Amino acid sequence: MNNLAYDIQEPFRFLVDLSIIDLIELDKMDNKEFIRLRVILSAQTIRNKEG
């Protein structure tokens, strides 16, 4: 059941990326913060897929 929940979340990561890019363009967030956030999200995805 958890795998289905994570599979459903995956398409929405694109929306998160777009939102963060908008924040960067508006100078509300810098590239380092964006990279750190993506690393955290990627690590979470990997952990969830492993089990």
PDB file of N, CA, C and O in Angstrom, chain B, residues numbered from 101:
ATOM      1  N   MET B 101       0.820  -1.201   0.000  1.00  0.00           N
ATOM      2  CA  MET B 101       0.000   0.000   0.000  1.00  0.00           C
ATOM      3  C   MET B 101       0.865   1.267   0.000  1.00  0.00           C
ATOM      4  O   MET B 101       0.527   2.248  -0.662  1.00  0.00           O
ATOM      5  N   ASN B 102       1.986   1.245   0.747  1.00  0.00           N
ATOM      6  CA  ASN B 102       2.862   2.414   0.782  1.00  0.00           C
ATOM      7  C   ASN B 102       3.439   2.726  -0.583  1.00  0.00           C
ATOM      8  O   ASN B 102       3.573   3.893  -0.953  1.00  0.00           O
ATOM      9  N   ASN B 103       3.784   1.683  -1.340  1.00  0.00           N
ATOM     10  CA  ASN B 103       4.359   1.925  -2.664  1.00  0.00           C
ATOM     11  C   ASN B 103       3.394   2.693  -3.550  1.00  0.00           C
ATOM     12  O   ASN B 103       3.813   3.581  -4.292  1.00  0.00           O
ATOM     13  N   LEU B 104       2.124   2.371  -3.488  1.00  0.00           N
ATOM     14  CA  LEU B 104       1.129   3.083  -4.279  1.00  0.00           C
ATOM     15  C   LEU B 104       1.076   4.555  -3.887  1.00  0.00           C
ATOM     16  O   LEU B 104       0.989   5.431  -4.747  1.00  0.00           O
ATOM     17  N   ALA B 105       1.130   4.821  -2.588  1.00  0.00           N
ATOM     18  CA  ALA B 105       1.089   6.213  -2.124  1.00  0.00           C
ATOM     19  C   ALA B 105       2.286   6.995  -2.662  1.00  0.00           C
ATOM     20  O   ALA B 105       2.140   8.141  -3.087  1.00  0.00           O
ATOM     21  N   TYR B 106       3.454   6.384  -2.645  1.00  0.00           N
ATOM     22  CA  TYR B 106       4.649   7.078  -3.145  1.00  0.00           C
ATOM     23  C   TYR B 106       4.603   7.231  -4.660  1.00  0.00           C
ATOM     24  O   TYR B 106       5.065   8.240  -5.192  1.00  0.00           O
ATOM     25  N   ASP B 107       4.056   6.252  -5.355  1.00  0.00           N
ATOM     26  CA  ASP B 107       3.917   6.376  -6.807  1.00  0.00           C
ATOM     27  C   ASP B 107       2.969   7.512  -7.165  1.00  0.00           C
ATOM     28  O   ASP B 107       3.174   8.210  -8.158  1.00  0.00           O
ATOM     29  N   ILE B 108       1.947   7.692  -6.367  1.00  0.00           N
ATOM     30  CA  ILE B 108       0.990   8.771  -6.619  1.00  0.00           C
ATOM     31  C   ILE B 108       1.638  10.133  -6.341  1.00  0.00           C
ATOM     32  O   ILE B 108       1.313  11.114  -7.011  1.00  0.00           O
ATOM     33  N   GLN B 109       2.545  10.205  -5.367  1.00  0.00           N
ATOM     34  CA  GLN B 109       3.213  11.465  -5.043  1.00  0.00           C
ATOM     35  C   GLN B 109       4.186  11.908  -6.123  1.00  0.00           C
ATOM     36  O   GLN B 109       4.400  13.105  -6.313  1.00  0.00           O
ATOM     37  N   GLU B 110       4.765  10.968  -6.819  1.00  0.00           N
ATOM     38  CA  GLU B 110       5.865  11.274  -7.743  1.00  0.00           C
ATOM     39  C   GLU B 110       5.528  12.343  -8.784  1.00  0.00           C
ATOM     40  O   GLU B 110       6.348  13.236  -8.993  1.00  0.00           O
ATOM     41  N   PRO B 111       4.373  12.304  -9.447  1.00  0.00           N
ATOM     42  CA  PRO B 111       4.094  13.354 -10.451  1.00  0.00           C
ATOM     43  C   PRO B 111       4.047  14.758  -9.854  1.00  0.00           C
ATOM     44  O   PRO B 111       4.278  15.739 -10.561  1.00  0.00           O
ATOM     45  N   PHE B 112       3.754  14.861  -8.578  1.00  0.00           N
ATOM     46  CA  PHE B 112       3.632  16.172  -7.956  1.00  0.00           C
ATOM     47  C   PHE B 112       4.974  16.785  -7.615  1.00  0.00           C
ATOM     48  O   PHE B 112       5.042  17.975  -7.309  1.00  0.00           O
ATOM     49  N   ARG B 113       6.037  16.011  -7.657  1.00  0.00           N
ATOM     50  CA  ARG B 113       7.374  16.568  -7.416  1.00  0.00           C
ATOM     51  C   ARG B 113       7.700  17.634  -8.464  1.00  0.00           C
ATOM     52  O   ARG B 113       8.401  18.603  -8.173  1.00  0.00           O
ATOM     53  N   PHE B 114       7.191  17.451  -9.672  1.00  0.00           N
ATOM     54  CA  PHE B 114       7.391  18.441 -10.723  1.00  0.00           C
ATOM     55  C   PHE B 114       6.790  19.787 -10.309  1.00  0.00           C
ATOM     56  O   PHE B 114       7.392  20.836 -10.537  1.00  0.00           O
ATOM     57  N   LEU B 115       5.613  19.752  -9.705  1.00  0.00           N
ATOM     58  CA  LEU B 115       4.982  20.989  -9.244  1.00  0.00           C
ATOM     59  C   LEU B 115       5.791  21.642  -8.132  1.00  0.00           C
ATOM     60  O   LEU B 115       5.895  22.867  -8.071  1.00  0.00           O
ATOM     61  N   VAL B 116       6.359  20.828  -7.258  1.00  0.00           N
ATOM     62  CA  VAL B 116       7.216  21.362  -6.198  1.00  0.00           C
ATOM     63  C   VAL B 116       8.423  22.046  -6.823  1.00  0.00           C
ATOM     64  O   VAL B 116       8.796  23.148  -6.423  1.00  0.00           O
ATOM     65  N   ASP B 117       9.034  21.385  -7.813  1.00  0.00           N
ATOM     66  CA  ASP B 117      10.185  21.985  -8.495  1.00  0.00           C
ATOM     67  C   ASP B 117       9.813  23.323  -9.128  1.00  0.00           C
ATOM     68  O   ASP B 117      10.556  24.296  -9.002  1.00  0.00           O
ATOM     69  N   LEU B 118       8.680  23.376  -9.799  1.00  0.00           N
ATOM     70  CA  LEU B 118       8.254  24.633 -10.422  1.00  0.00           C
ATOM     71  C   LEU B 118       8.040  25.728  -9.382  1.00  0.00           C
ATOM     72  O   LEU B 118       8.416  26.880  -9.602  1.00  0.00           O
ATOM     73  N   SER B 119       7.444  25.375  -8.264  1.00  0.00           N
ATOM     74  CA  SER B 119       7.216  26.352  -7.203  1.00  0.00           C
ATOM     75  C   SER B 119       8.533  26.883  -6.659  1.00  0.00           C
ATOM     76  O   SER B 119       8.674  28.080  -6.409  1.00  0.00           O
ATOM     77  N   ILE B 120       9.494  25.988  -6.479  1.00  0.00           N
ATOM     78  CA  ILE B 120      10.793  26.404  -5.954  1.00  0.00           C
ATOM     79  C   ILE B 120      11.526  27.272  -6.963  1.00  0.00           C
ATOM     80  O   ILE B 120      12.172  28.250  -6.589  1.00  0.00           O
ATOM     81  N   ILE B 121      11.429  26.921  -8.242  1.00  0.00           N
ATOM     82  CA  ILE B 121      12.059  27.736  -9.278  1.00  0.00           C
ATOM     83  C   ILE B 121      11.452  29.135  -9.279  1.00  0.00           C
ATOM     84  O   ILE B 121      12.167  30.124  -9.440  1.00  0.00           O
ATOM     85  N   ASP B 122      10.129  29.219  -9.100  1.00  0.00           N
ATOM     86  CA  ASP B 122       9.485  30.534  -9.006  1.00  0.00           C
ATOM     87  C   ASP B 122      10.033  31.330  -7.826  1.00  0.00           C
ATOM     88  O   ASP B 122      10.273  32.532  -7.940  1.00  0.00           O
ATOM     89  N   LEU B 123      10.230  30.652  -6.685  1.00  0.00           N
ATOM     90  CA  LEU B 123      10.787  31.335  -5.521  1.00  0.00           C
ATOM     91  C   LEU B 123      12.192  31.843  -5.801  1.00  0.00           C
ATOM     92  O   LEU B 123      12.553  32.944  -5.387  1.00  0.00           O
ATOM     93  N   ILE B 124      12.985  31.044  -6.502  1.00  0.00           N
ATOM     94  CA  ILE B 124      14.342  31.467  -6.841  1.00  0.00           C
ATOM     95  C   ILE B 124      14.303  32.689  -7.745  1.00  0.00           C
ATOM     96  O   ILE B 124      15.051  33.646  -7.544  1.00  0.00           O
ATOM     97  N   GLU B 125      13.431  32.651  -8.735  1.00  0.00           N
ATOM     98  CA  GLU B 125      13.337  33.778  -9.666  1.00  0.00           C
ATOM     99  C   GLU B 125      12.856  35.051  -8.973  1.00  0.00           C
ATOM    100  O   GLU B 125      13.206  36.154  -9.392  1.00  0.00           O
ATOM    101  N   LEU B 126      12.068  34.905  -7.928  1.00  0.00           N
ATOM    102  CA  LEU B 126      11.588  36.065  -7.186  1.00  0.00           C
ATOM    103  C   LEU B 126      12.558  36.470  -6.072  1.00  0.00           C
ATOM    104  O   LEU B 126      12.258  37.346  -5.261  1.00  0.00           O
ATOM    105  N   ASP B 127      13.727  35.819  -6.047  1.00  0.00           N
ATOM    106  CA  ASP B 127      14.756  36.074  -5.027  1.00  0.00           C
ATOM    107  C   ASP B 127      14.259  35.793  -3.608  1.00  0.00           C
ATOM    108  O   ASP B 127      14.682  36.446  -2.655  1.00  0.00           O
ATOM    109  N   LYS B 128      13.368  34.827  -3.478  1.00  0.00           N
ATOM    110  CA  LYS B 128      12.899  34.407  -2.160  1.00  0.00           C
ATOM    111  C   LYS B 128      13.661  33.177  -1.675  1.00  0.00           C
ATOM    112  O   LYS B 128      13.602  32.827  -0.496  1.00  0.00           O
ATOM    113  N   MET B 129      14.373  32.529  -2.585  1.00  0.00           N
ATOM    114  CA  MET B 129      15.144  31.338  -2.254  1.00  0.00           C
ATOM    115  C   MET B 129      16.357  31.307  -3.164  1.00  0.00           C
ATOM    116  O   MET B 129      16.270  31.706  -4.325  1.00  0.00           O
ATOM    117  N   ASP B 130      17.494  30.834  -2.648  1.00  0.00           N
ATOM    118  CA  ASP B 130      18.666  30.771  -3.499  1.00  0.00           C
ATOM    119  C   ASP B 130      18.899  29.336  -3.992  1.00  0.00           C
ATOM    120  O   ASP B 130      18.249  28.396  -3.534  1.00  0.00           O
ATOM    121  N   ASN B 131      19.829  29.189  -4.924  1.00  0.00           N
ATOM    122  CA  ASN B 131      20.083  27.890  -5.545  1.00  0.00           C
ATOM    123  C   ASN B 131      20.543  26.843  -4.540  1.00  0.00           C
ATOM    124  O   ASN B 131      20.201  25.668  -4.676  1.00  0.00           O
ATOM    125  N   LYS B 132      21.308  27.246  -3.540  1.00  0.00           N
ATOM    126  CA  LYS B 132      21.779  26.290  -2.537  1.00  0.00           C
ATOM    127  C   LYS B 132      20.612  25.684  -1.771  1.00  0.00           C
ATOM    128  O   LYS B 132      20.596  24.484  -1.496  1.00  0.00           O
ATOM    129  N   GLU B 133      19.645  26.513  -1.431  1.00  0.00           N
ATOM    130  CA  GLU B 133      18.463  26.004  -0.728  1.00  0.00           C
ATOM    131  C   GLU B 133      17.678  25.043  -1.619  1.00  0.00           C
ATOM    132  O   GLU B 133      17.165  24.027  -1.149  1.00  0.00           O
ATOM    133  N   PHE B 134      17.589  25.373  -2.904  1.00  0.00           N
ATOM    134  CA  PHE B 134      16.891  24.505  -3.850  1.00  0.00           C
ATOM    135  C   PHE B 134      17.582  23.150  -3.941  1.00  0.00           C
ATOM    136  O   PHE B 134      16.927  22.109  -3.887  1.00  0.00           O
ATOM    137  N   ILE B 135      18.890  23.161  -4.078  1.00  0.00           N
ATOM    138  CA  ILE B 135      19.641  21.912  -4.190  1.00  0.00           C
ATOM    139  C   ILE B 135      19.473  21.083  -2.920  1.00  0.00           C
ATOM    140  O   ILE B 135      19.254  19.874  -2.992  1.00  0.00           O
ATOM    141  N   ARG B 136      19.572  21.723  -1.769  1.00  0.00           N
ATOM    142  CA  ARG B 136      19.420  21.005  -0.498  1.00  0.00           C
ATOM    143  C   ARG B 136      18.029  20.374  -0.405  1.00  0.00           C
ATOM    144  O   ARG B 136      17.902  19.226   0.023  1.00  0.00           O
ATOM    145  N   LEU B 137      17.003  21.096  -0.793  1.00  0.00           N
ATOM    146  CA  LEU B 137      15.642  20.571  -0.754  1.00  0.00           C
ATOM    147  C   LEU B 137      15.473  19.387  -1.697  1.00  0.00           C
ATOM    148  O   LEU B 137      14.839  18.395  -1.337  1.00  0.00           O
ATOM    149  N   ARG B 138      16.034  19.480  -2.901  1.00  0.00           N
ATOM    150  CA  ARG B 138      15.924  18.366  -3.861  1.00  0.00           C
ATOM    151  C   ARG B 138      16.664  17.135  -3.363  1.00  0.00           C
ATOM    152  O   ARG B 138      16.202  16.012  -3.567  1.00  0.00           O
ATOM    153  N   VAL B 139      17.799  17.329  -2.715  1.00  0.00           N
ATOM    154  CA  VAL B 139      18.540  16.187  -2.156  1.00  0.00           C
ATOM    155  C   VAL B 139      17.699  15.501  -1.085  1.00  0.00           C
ATOM    156  O   VAL B 139      17.630  14.273  -1.029  1.00  0.00           O
ATOM    157  N   ILE B 140      17.069  16.291  -0.249  1.00  0.00           N
ATOM    158  CA  ILE B 140      16.223  15.724   0.811  1.00  0.00           C
ATOM    159  C   ILE B 140      15.058  14.948   0.197  1.00  0.00           C
ATOM    160  O   ILE B 140      14.767  13.830   0.622  1.00  0.00           O
ATOM    161  N   LEU B 141      14.394  15.531  -0.794  1.00  0.00           N
ATOM    162  CA  LEU B 141      13.268  14.849  -1.430  1.00  0.00           C
ATOM    163  C   LEU B 141      13.712  13.584  -2.144  1.00  0.00           C
ATOM    164  O   LEU B 141      13.012  12.572  -2.103  1.00  0.00           O
ATOM    165  N   SER B 142      14.865  13.628  -2.799  1.00  0.00           N
ATOM    166  CA  SER B 142      15.374  12.446  -3.500  1.00  0.00           C
ATOM    167  C   SER B 142      15.735  11.344  -2.519  1.00  0.00           C
ATOM    168  O   SER B 142      15.441  10.173  -2.756  1.00  0.00           O
ATOM    169  N   ALA B 143      16.371  11.718  -1.421  1.00  0.00           N
ATOM    170  CA  ALA B 143      16.742  10.716  -0.399  1.00  0.00           C
ATOM    171  C   ALA B 143      15.489  10.083   0.192  1.00  0.00           C
ATOM    172  O   ALA B 143      15.460   8.879   0.448  1.00  0.00           O
ATOM    173  N   GLN B 144      14.463  10.882   0.408  1.00  0.00           N
ATOM    174  CA  GLN B 144      13.220  10.358   0.938  1.00  0.00           C
ATOM    175  C   GLN B 144      12.598   9.369  -0.038  1.00  0.00           C
ATOM    176  O   GLN B 144      12.101   8.321   0.376  1.00  0.00           O
ATOM    177  N   THR B 145      12.620   9.685  -1.307  1.00  0.00           N
ATOM    178  CA  THR B 145      12.072   8.787  -2.324  1.00  0.00           C
ATOM    179  C   THR B 145      12.826   7.476  -2.343  1.00  0.00           C
ATOM    180  O   THR B 145      12.216   6.408  -2.411  1.00  0.00           O
ATOM    181  N   ILE B 146      14.149   7.544  -2.285  1.00  0.00           N
ATOM    182  CA  ILE B 146      14.962   6.331  -2.306  1.00  0.00           C
ATOM    183  C   ILE B 146      14.663   5.468  -1.080  1.00  0.00           C
ATOM    184  O   ILE B 146      14.492   4.255  -1.199  1.00  0.00           O
ATOM    185  N   ARG B 147      14.601   6.092   0.095  1.00  0.00           N
ATOM    186  CA  ARG B 147      14.305   5.337   1.324  1.00  0.00           C
ATOM    187  C   ARG B 147      12.945   4.662   1.235  1.00  0.00           C
ATOM    188  O   ARG B 147      12.784   3.514   1.648  1.00  0.00           O
ATOM    189  N   ASN B 148      11.970   5.380   0.695  1.00  0.00           N
ATOM    190  CA  ASN B 148      10.614   4.828   0.611  1.00  0.00           C
ATOM    191  C   ASN B 148      10.550   3.657  -0.357  1.00  0.00           C
ATOM    192  O   ASN B 148       9.817   2.697  -0.122  1.00  0.00           O
ATOM    193  N   LYS B 149      11.305   3.727  -1.435  1.00  0.00           N
ATOM    194  CA  LYS B 149      11.299   2.641  -2.404  1.00  0.00           C
ATOM    195  C   LYS B 149      12.044   1.409  -1.896  1.00  0.00           C
ATOM    196  O   LYS B 149      11.741   0.282  -2.286  1.00  0.00           O
ATOM    197  N   GLU B 150      13.035   1.643  -1.009  1.00  0.00           N
ATOM    198  CA  GLU B 150      13.798   0.531  -0.453  1.00  0.00           C
ATOM    199  C   GLU B 150      13.016  -0.203   0.630  1.00  0.00           C
ATOM    200  O   GLU B 150      13.268  -1.370   0.931  1.00  0.00           O
ATOM    201  N   GLY B 151      12.067   0.514   1.197  1.00  0.00           N
ATOM    202  CA  GLY B 151      11.271  -0.226   2.044  1.00  0.00           C
ATOM    203  C   GLY B 151      10.802   0.048   3.329  1.00  0.00           C
ATOM    204  O   GLY B 151      10.091  -0.768   3.914  1.00  0.00           O
TER     205      GLY B 151
END
